[in-house]
């Protein structure tokens, strides 16, 4: 069996038609979903971009011991495992952060190709002067990341020049040259629909025709009260246009797979790493930051729910699974499908039973939970989200004896840019509990009414961390549930 894994960064699940969206056009991914196993309770794991790729490549819950940084030298990764089993492994990507100098996420691939220029990639030094599309204070890193990006795309003329189009076309060309290989693993990593959001105008006009205001293509992360309601509406349209652009070019790759006769021999996987806030809970983006400082924000459903669709030849076709699935489960799943022995260090679980329409054993004995989390290695502050599919506990840890409440952390989290992470207040450390069936928007903290549910989920979380091998120095800030 061959494997094609397609990752689309920051793709909100609720923006896909096959997940219930009624207004955004995603015909190609919807058609793929109609022939795949669609996971309705898939959620993010190690958060955000770089930790996610580390988790995807290793099958390990890396948030328990790792933060945004180069891939550790000793990690066993997917490309090595499949290469040793005789697979030709190829990575084609435009996501800049895992590929920047010294990050080593290309390790183990027989070959790899980086489509240059996304976001703050130091790709072009000209033109020297570029014009910002809106007031600088509305943009994240206007003078560095946004201006760099505008230089990078200054030669773009046609839709085929857009990054996701280049990435998917490059992947299609690779398949045309290699489809007769005995077995291969192709990993495709597209940064879109991650910001900056500047899809072709005809895609924007699908969702907000006639707009004449400022183009906030890369909103400053944090509270979104600096945007007017009309600007926020247009930001959502820009993102929707990016979603349709991704669908168009992912569809082109999926059609290539079919036209080459690979559907009978190739497992195809489509997923994302996380979503983004567009005003929900008062936030825009996925953190609170300026050019010098940073704070993590709670990971509500808008961010942790991800699309995950897997099509396996010869296995049950169109169906939907209620299994709690995460990116950490992809590696053990494809190892299982390929008949490759699973290394003992892999912590995810195979989703093959779910692909057959069968129950999947729980991750923790007696409990079926999923954990999406910022790195927890720096003490209390960065939240984890613990869910059993019905209830959600958002938990940021607690100060243990001897902990430094004034600790300022130097971090590269979120976009590889250096910042100081500021201390978290007691209010920011208070846990939150939500019942998804009766409060899907997570507007009513129910921890006072259901403390026993919070205690149950917290106990499962601590057990989860223990079984993942989390260091006691980290665990001591996570053992206490403070209300």
ROKOL-746589 format. One record per residue (C-alpha): residue in one letter; x, y, z. Coordinates in steps of 0.2 Angstrom, whole numbers, plus 2048, in hexadecimal, padded with zeros to 3 digits. Layout:
REM ROKOL-746589
 aa   x   y   z
  A   X   Y   Z
...
END
This chain:
REM ROKOL-746589
 aa   x   y   z
  X 800 800 800
  X 806 812 7FC
  X 802 821 807
  X 7FE 833 803
  X 7FC 83E 812
  X 7F6 850 80F
  X 7F7 85D 81D
  X 7EE 86D 81B
  X 7F4 87A 829
  X 7E7 883 833
  X 7D8 87C 82A
  X 7C8 87E 835
  X 7BD 86E 835
  X 7AD 878 835
  X 7B2 880 824
  X 7B0 870 81A
  X 7A0 86B 812
  X 7A2 859 818
  X 7A3 85F 82A
  X 793 869 828
  X 798 87A 821
  X 78A 881 816
  X 792 890 80E
  X 7A4 88C 80A
  X 7A8 883 7F9
  X 7B2 873 7FC
  X 7AC 867 7EF
  X 7BC 85D 7EC
  X 7C0 859 7FE
  X 7AD 856 801
  X 7AE 849 7F2
  X 7BE 841 7FA
  X 7B4 840 80B
  X 7A6 837 802
  X 7B2 828 7FF
  X 7BC 829 80F
  X 7BA 826 822
  X 7B6 837 829
  X 7BB 839 83B
  X 7AE 844 843
  X 7B7 846 854
  X 7C9 848 84E
  X 7D2 856 858
  X 7E3 85E 859
  X 7F1 857 864
  X 802 85F 867
  X 7FF 872 862
  X 803 87B 857
  X 80C 879 846
  X 81D 872 84B
  X 818 868 85A
  X 80A 861 84F
  X 816 85B 841
  X 821 853 84E
  X 812 84A 855
  X 80D 845 844
  X 81E 83E 83F
  X 822 835 84F
  X 811 82F 855
  X 815 836 866
  X 80C 843 872
  X 81B 84F 870
  X 812 85D 87A
  X 817 854 88A
  X 82A 856 887
  X 82D 862 878
  X 829 874 872
  X 82A 87D 862
  X 83C 879 85D
  X 847 86E 851
  X 842 85C 850
  X 84D 853 85D
  X 85B 848 856
  X 856 838 85F
  X 843 838 859
  X 83E 829 84E
  X 834 831 840
  X 827 82A 833
  X 833 82C 824
  X 840 822 82C
  X 834 814 830
  X 82D 813 81F
  X 83E 815 816
  X 845 806 820
  X 836 7FC 81A
  X 83A 7FF 808
  X 82F 80E 805
  X 834 81D 7FA
  X 830 82C 805
  X 82D 83D 7FF
  X 829 84E 807
  X 822 85D 7FD
  X 81D 86C 808
  X 81B 87E 809
  X 819 880 81C
  X 828 889 821
  X 82A 886 833
  X 82F 874 834
  X 83B 876 825
  X 844 886 82A
  X 857 884 82D
  X 85B 878 83A
  X 84A 871 83E
  X 84E 860 836
  X 83C 85A 831
  X 842 854 821
  X 84C 847 82A
  X 849 835 823
  X 841 83A 812
  X 849 833 803
  X 846 844 7FB
  X 83D 854 7FF
  X 838 864 7F7
  X 834 875 800
  X 829 881 7F6
  X 830 891 7FD
  X 828 8A2 802
  X 81A 89E 80E
  X 817 8AA 81D
  X 828 8B0 824
  X 833 8A5 81A
  X 843 8B0 816
  X 841 8AD 803
  X 841 8BD 7FA
  X 84A 8CE 7FE
  X 841 8D8 7F1
  X 838 8E2 7ED
  X 83F 8ED 7FB
  X 82F 8F7 7FD
  X 81E 8EE 7FF
  X 80D 8F6 804
  X 804 8EE 812
  X 7F1 8EA 80F
  X 7EB 8F2 81F
  X 7F0 8FC 82E
  X 800 8F4 836
  X 7F9 8F2 847
  X 7EC 8E6 840
  X 7F9 8DA 83A
  X 804 8CD 843
  X 816 8D2 840
  X 812 8DE 833
  X 824 8E4 830
  X 82C 8D3 82F
  X 820 8C4 82B
  X 813 8CE 821
  X 820 8D8 817
  X 82A 8C9 814
  X 81B 8BF 80E
  X 816 8CD 802
  X 828 8CD 7FB
  X 827 8BA 7F9
  X 817 8BB 7EE
  X 81B 8CA 7E4
  X 81E 8C0 7D4
  X 80E 8B6 7D6
  X 803 8B9 7C7
  X 7F7 8A9 7C5
  X 7EE 89E 7D0
  X 7FA 890 7CC
  X 807 89B 7D5
  X 7FF 89A 7E6
  X 808 890 7F2
  X 7FB 882 7F5
  X 7FA 881 7E2
  X 80D 87F 7E0
  X 80D 872 7EE
  X 7FF 867 7E8
  X 805 868 7D6
  X 817 863 7DB
  X 80F 854 7E4
  X 805 84F 7D5
  X 815 850 7CA
  X 81E 846 7D6
  X 811 839 7D6
  X 811 839 7C3
  X 823 835 7C3
  X 822 828 7D1
  X 811 81F 7D0
  X 819 80F 7CA
  X 824 80D 7DA
  X 821 7FE 7E4
  X 81C 808 7F3
  X 81E 81A 7F8
  X 819 826 805
  X 815 838 800
  X 813 845 80D
  X 80C 856 807
  X 80B 864 813
  X 802 874 80E
  X 802 884 819
  X 7F2 88B 812
  X 7E5 88F 818
  X 7F1 896 825
  X 7F2 8A9 824
  X 7F7 8B4 81B
  X 7E7 8B3 813
  X 7E8 8BA 801
  X 7DF 8AD 7F5
  X 7DB 8B2 7E3
  X 7CD 8C0 7E3
  X 7C1 8B5 7DB
  X 7C1 8A9 7EA
  X 7BE 8B8 7F6
  X 7B0 8BE 7EB
  X 7A7 8AE 7EE
  X 7A5 8B3 801
  X 7A6 8C6 802
  X 7A4 8CE 7F1
  X 7A5 8E1 7F0
  X 7B0 8E3 800
  X 7BA 8F4 7FF
  X 7C2 8F5 810
  X 7D3 8F0 817
  X 7DA 8DF 814
  X 7DF 8D7 824
  X 7E8 8C8 81D
  X 7F2 8C4 82D
  X 7E9 8CA 83C
  X 7F2 8CE 84C
  X 7EF 8BF 858
  X 7E6 8C3 868
  X 7D5 8CB 86C
  X 7CD 8D0 85C
  X 7C5 8E1 862
  X 7D0 8EB 857
  X 7C6 8E4 847
  X 7B5 8EB 843
  X 7A7 8DE 840
  X 7A9 8E2 82D
  X 7BB 8DF 82D
  X 7B9 8CF 837
  X 7AC 8C9 82A
  X 7B8 8CC 81C
  X 7C6 8C3 825
  X 7BB 8B4 826
  X 7B8 8B5 814
  X 7CA 8B6 810
  X 7CC 8A6 81A
  X 7BE 89E 811
  X 7C6 8A2 800
  X 7D6 89A 806
  X 7CC 88A 80B
  X 7C4 889 7F9
  X 7D5 88C 7F2
  X 7DC 87E 7FC
  X 7CE 873 7F7
  X 7D0 877 7E4
  X 7E3 872 7E4
  X 7E1 863 7F1
  X 7D4 85D 7E5
  X 7E0 85E 7D6
  X 7EC 853 7E0
  X 7DE 847 7E4
  X 7D9 846 7D2
  X 7EB 842 7CD
  X 7EB 833 7D9
  X 7DB 82D 7D1
  X 7E1 830 7BF
  X 7F1 826 7C2
  X 7E7 817 7C8
  X 7EE 818 7DA
  X 7DD 817 7E3
  X 7DE 804 7E4
  X 7F0 804 7EC
  X 7F1 815 7F6
  X 7EB 81A 807
  X 7E7 82D 806
  X 7E6 838 816
  X 7E0 84A 818
  X 7E1 853 828
  X 7E6 863 830
  X 7EF 868 840
  X 7E3 874 848
  X 7D7 883 845
  X 7D7 895 849
  X 7CC 8A2 852
  X 7C2 8AF 848
  X 7BA 8B8 857
  X 7B4 8A9 860
  X 7B7 8AB 873
  X 7BD 8BC 86F
  X 7CD 8B7 866
  X 7D4 8B8 855
  X 7E3 8AC 850
  X 7E9 89F 85D
  X 7F3 8A8 86A
  X 7F5 8B9 872
  X 805 8C2 86C
  X 80E 8D1 865
  X 81F 8D2 85E
  X 827 8CF 86F
  X 81B 8C6 87A
  X 810 8B6 87A
  X 803 8AD 884
  X 7FA 89D 87F
  X 7E7 89D 87E
  X 7DA 88F 882
  X 7D8 882 875
  X 7C5 882 872
  X 7BC 878 865
  X 7BF 884 856
  X 7D1 881 858
  X 7D3 86F 85D
  X 7C6 867 851
  X 7CF 862 841
  X 7CA 859 831
  X 7D0 847 82F
  X 7CB 83C 821
  X 7D4 82C 81C
  X 7D0 821 80D
  X 7D7 810 80C
  X 7D6 805 7FD
  X 7CC 7F5 800
  X 7C6 7FB 810
  X 7B4 801 815
  X 7B0 810 80A
  X 7A6 81F 80F
  X 7A2 820 822
  X 7A4 82B 831
  X 7AD 826 841
  X 7AA 82D 852
  X 7BB 827 858
  X 7C5 835 861
  X 7D3 836 855
  X 7E3 841 855
  X 7F2 844 84A
  X 7FC 839 855
  X 7F2 82A 84F
  X 7F7 82C 83D
  X 808 824 83E
  X 802 814 847
  X 7F4 813 83B
  X 7FF 813 82B
  X 80B 808 833
  X 7FD 7FC 837
  X 7F7 7FD 825
  X 808 7FB 81E
  X 80C 7EC 829
  X 81B 7F4 831
  X 81F 7F0 843
  X 81B 7FF 84E
  X 82A 805 858
  X 826 805 86B
  X 829 818 86D
  X 819 81B 862
  X 80B 821 86E
  X 7FC 823 862
  X 7F0 816 85E
  X 7EB 80E 84D
  X 7DB 814 846
  X 7DA 804 83A
  X 7CB 7FD 845
  X 7C2 80E 842
  X 7C6 80D 82F
  X 7BD 7FC 82F
  X 7AE 803 839
  X 7B3 7FB 849
  X 7B6 803 85B
  X 7C7 809 85F
  X 7CE 804 870
  X 7D0 813 87C
  X 7E1 81C 87D
  X 7E0 81B 890
  X 7DA 80B 898
  X 7C8 80E 89D
  X 7C7 81F 895
  X 7C6 826 884
  X 7CD 837 884
  X 7D7 842 878
  X 7E3 850 87E
  X 7E7 85F 873
  X 7F4 86A 87B
  X 801 878 87A
  X 812 871 881
  X 811 86E 893
  X 823 86E 897
  X 824 880 89E
  X 819 87F 8AD
  X 807 885 8AF
  X 7FF 891 8A3
  X 7FE 888 892
  X 7ED 880 891
  X 7E9 86E 88C
  X 7D8 869 886
  X 7D2 858 88C
  X 7C2 850 884
  X 7B9 840 884
  X 7AE 846 876
  X 7A0 84C 881
  X 7A8 857 88E
  X 7B7 862 88C
  X 7C3 867 89A
  X 7CF 876 896
  X 7DD 875 8A3
  X 7ED 880 8A5
  X 7F5 878 8B4
  X 7F8 87E 8C5
  X 806 886 8CF
  X 810 878 8D8
  X 81A 87C 8E7
  X 82A 885 8E2
  X 823 88B 8D2
  X 828 89C 8CB
  X 818 8A6 8C8
  X 823 8B4 8C0
  X 82C 8A9 8B3
  X 82E 8B1 8A2
  X 832 8A4 895
  X 83B 8A6 885
  X 832 89E 877
  X 830 89B 864
  X 81F 894 865
  X 812 898 857
  X 81D 89F 849
  X 82F 89C 84D
  X 831 8AE 852
  X 839 8B1 863
  X 82E 8B8 871
  X 82D 8B9 884
  X 81E 8AF 88B
  X 817 8B8 899
  X 811 8B1 8AA
  X 7FF 8AA 8AB
  X 7F3 8B1 8B8
  X 7E9 8A7 8C4
  X 7D9 8AC 8BA
  X 7E2 8A5 8AA
  X 7E6 895 8B3
  X 7D4 891 8B8
  X 7CD 881 8B0
  X 7BE 881 8A4
  X 7B1 873 8A1
  X 7A5 872 893
  X 797 866 88E
  X 798 866 87B
  X 787 85F 877
  X 77E 86D 881
  X 78B 87A 87F
  X 794 878 86E
  X 79B 88A 86E
  X 7A2 887 87F
  X 79A 897 887
  X 796 890 898
  X 7A3 88A 8A3
  X 79B 87B 8AC
  X 7A9 877 8B8
  X 79F 87D 8C7
  X 790 872 8C3
  X 79A 863 8BE
  X 7AA 862 8C9
  X 7A9 84F 8C8
  X 7AB 84F 8B5
  X 7BA 85B 8B6
  X 7C2 850 8C3
  X 7BF 841 8B8
  X 7C7 849 8A8
  X 7D5 850 8B2
  X 7D9 83F 8BA
  X 7D9 838 8A8
  X 7E4 846 8A2
  X 7F1 843 8B0
  X 7F1 830 8AC
  X 7F3 834 89A
  X 802 83F 89E
  X 80A 831 8A9
  X 808 824 89C
  X 810 82F 88F
  X 81F 830 89A
  X 81E 842 89F
  X 82B 848 8AB
  X 826 84B 8BD
  X 82D 85D 8BC
  X 81F 860 8AF
  X 812 855 8B7
  X 813 85E 8C8
  X 80B 86D 8C0
  X 7FD 863 8B9
  X 7F8 857 8C7
  X 7EC 863 8D0
  X 7DB 869 8CA
  X 7D9 87A 8D1
  X 7C7 882 8CF
END
